Amino acid sequence: MAKLTRGSDFMSDRYRYDFRLCTYANGWAQLDTKQDAPYFGNWVNPTKLQLFSYCEGDTTLTECEDDADFINSVRECCEWHKERGYFIGIDADGEMRGRFEALGLGEYLHAA
């Protein structure tokens, strides 16, 4: 079962995560939605098996136990956004794209 760590970062915005903490170089891919804004964003890391969300200063880090837990967590997150018409896709290419595909999550990736 995934471990959730909640926090706050009220003096920031999503770009701190986009360009410093949840970067592609650090193993993170953006989970793009129509809700993305300076106050909202989601990222997923298929190597560390983590999901991260920033929403109006609130942060949530989801640390999955194993591949199966990560797959379920990503699917649940993507499907929640899809049901509401928000989902766009996970932004990954190269080796990271291969990792998502190997996990059976290729349907959630942006088109190549």
N, C-alpha and C positions, 0 to 999 in steps of 0.2 A: 504494500500500500504506500502511495506517495506521501512524502513528508512536506507539509506546507509551512513556510516561514513568512509571516506577514510583518510588514514594517511601514515606515513612512519616510518620505523625502519631499516635504512640502516646499522647499526652497529650490526646486529643480523643475525640469520638464523632460519629455521623452527623449529629447536630443542628447541629453547626457548619456543615455543608454545607447542610442543609435550610434554615437560617435566615440564613446569611451569604454563603456562597460559591456554592452551586448553587441559587440562588433562581429562582423563576419570573420575577421582574423582571430577572434577569441572563440570561434566555433559556433556562433549564434546566427540564426537566420530569422528574419522578420516574418511574423505571421501577419500578413497584411489584411486589413479590414476597411470597410467604408467608414468606420468610426475613428480611424487613426487621426490624431490631432496632436498639438503640442502637449496636451494633458492626458493622452492615452496611447498606449502601444503594447504589443505582445511580441515575444521572441521565444524561439525554441532552439535547444542545443542537442542534436542527436548523438553526440559523443558523450557528453556529461549526463545525458538523459534528464535534462531539466527544461522547465518552462518558466518564463518570467513575464510578469505583467506590471505595467505602470498605469495607474488610473487616478488622476487628480491628486497626486501626491501619495497615494497608497501604493505599496509594492507587495507583490506576492511571488515568492520563489517556490516552485514545485520541484522537488527532488524525487525522481522515480527510483524504485528499487532495482528494476531490471528492464530489459527491452520490452517485455509484455506490458509492464506497468506504464512505460513511456508511450507505447503505441496506444493504449487505452486512453491515456491522458490527452494526447494530441488529438485523437479522433473525437473525444468528448468536446474539447475546446473548439475544434473546427466545425463540428456538427452544430454546436450551440450557435455559433456565428452564422452558419448556413441557414438554419431555421429562421433566423431573424432578417435574412437578406443582407448581412454585413460582410460575409466571407469573400475575400478576393483570392488569396493563395499564399503559400509559403514561398519565400524568395530564396531559393538555393540553386547552386549550379556546381559543376565539377564534382569533386570528391564528396562534398556535402550532399549534393543531389543524389549521388550513388548510395550514400548511407540511408537517406530517407526512403529511397526505392527499395533497398535491401530489407528495410523494416516493414515494407508493405504500405508505406504512406505516400507513394508516388501520386496518387489521385489528388492529393492536397497541394501539390507543387504548382507554381506558375508554369504555363506551357514553355517548353524549351525553345 
